[in-house]
Amino acid sequence: LTLISFSRRMIPPTSKTFLVNNLAAGTVYDLCVLAIYDDGITSLTATRGVGCTQFTTEQDYVRCHFMQSQFLGGTMIIIIGGIIVASVLVFIIILMIRYKVCNSNGQHKATKVSNVYSQTNGA
């Protein structure tokens, strides 16, 4: 025997239908309705079972499609991130090659140093 309380609100006696929210998909439920009334003899609150029914919720196929869309979105993020990383690496390689080419042109030429004196006439 398992007692699960779905809500604490009362259903008016004139209601023919009610809605139960937040049920798990693909699950079998036993739903019993109890009538609560004041016992005229003892002045205490009493309950009486009105009826029970068993029902099963439908399988949740929407979640499977949602997981596929999450997988696709994650894959797209990884692909775009990979493209950005590859672009940055290519840019760095181009800069390195350019730096080596620019520095290798004057690498074999030795800088000529000479003693240069300048003289002014003081004016």
C-alpha positions in Angstrom: 0.0 0.0 0.0 1.5 3.3 -1.1 -0.1 6.6 -0.4 0.8 9.5 -2.6 -0.8 12.8 -2.2 -0.9 14.7 -5.6 -2.3 18.0 -4.2 -3.7 19.4 -1.0 -6.5 21.3 -2.6 -10.0 20.1 -2.3 -12.2 19.2 -5.3 -15.7 20.7 -5.0 -18.5 18.1 -4.9 -20.0 19.5 -8.0 -16.9 18.8 -10.1 -17.1 15.9 -12.5 -13.5 16.1 -13.7 -10.1 17.2 -12.3 -6.6 17.4 -13.7 -3.5 15.7 -12.2 -0.2 17.2 -13.3 3.5 16.2 -13.2 3.1 12.5 -13.8 5.9 10.3 -15.1 5.7 9.0 -18.6 4.9 5.3 -19.2 3.9 4.7 -15.5 1.0 2.8 -14.1 -1.0 4.7 -11.5 -3.8 3.7 -9.1 -6.0 6.8 -8.4 -8.5 6.7 -5.5 -10.9 9.5 -4.6 -11.9 9.9 -1.0 -14.9 11.9 0.2 -14.3 14.0 3.4 -17.3 14.9 5.5 -18.2 15.7 9.0 -19.6 12.8 11.0 -22.8 14.1 12.6 -22.7 11.6 15.5 -19.1 12.1 16.7 -18.5 15.7 15.3 -15.3 14.4 13.8 -14.1 14.5 10.2 -14.6 11.2 8.4 -13.6 9.8 5.0 -15.3 7.4 2.7 -13.8 5.9 -0.4 -15.7 7.0 -3.5 -13.9 4.9 -6.0 -10.5 3.9 -7.5 -9.2 3.5 -11.0 -6.0 2.4 -12.6 -4.4 4.2 -15.6 -1.2 4.4 -17.5 0.5 7.5 -18.8 1.7 7.5 -22.4 5.3 7.0 -23.4 7.3 10.2 -23.7 8.6 10.3 -27.3 9.2 14.0 -27.3 12.2 13.6 -25.0 13.9 11.4 -27.6 13.5 14.1 -30.3 14.7 16.7 -27.8 17.9 14.6 -27.1 18.6 14.3 -30.8 18.3 18.1 -31.1 20.6 18.5 -28.2 23.1 16.2 -29.8 22.9 18.1 -33.1 23.4 21.4 -31.3 26.4 20.1 -29.3 27.9 18.8 -32.5 27.5 22.1 -34.2 29.2 23.9 -31.3 32.1 21.5 -31.5 32.4 22.0 -35.3 32.3 25.8 -35.1 34.8 25.7 -32.2 37.1 23.5 -34.2 36.9 25.9 -37.2 37.8 28.8 -34.9 40.8 27.0 -33.4 42.0 25.9 -36.8 41.8 29.5 -38.1 43.8 30.8 -35.2 46.4 28.1 -35.7 46.7 28.9 -39.4 47.0 32.6 -38.6 49.8 31.9 -36.1 51.7 29.7 -38.6 51.4 32.5 -41.3 52.9 35.0 -38.8 55.7 32.7 -37.9 56.6 32.0 -41.5 56.5 35.7 -42.3 58.7 36.5 -39.3 61.3 33.9 -40.4 61.3 35.2 -44.0 61.7 38.8 -42.9 64.6 38.0 -40.5 66.4 35.6 -42.8 67.0 38.3 -45.5 69.6 40.2 -43.4 70.9 37.3 -41.4 74.2 36.8 -43.4 75.1 40.4 -43.7 77.3 41.5 -40.9 76.8 45.0 -39.6 79.8 47.1 -40.5 81.0 49.1 -37.5 83.4 52.0 -38.0 84.7 54.8 -35.9 83.1 57.9 -37.0 84.1 61.2 -35.5 82.4 64.5 -36.1 83.9 67.8 -35.5 82.2 71.1 -35.1 83.6 74.6 -35.1 81.9 75.6 -31.9 79.5 78.0 -33.5 
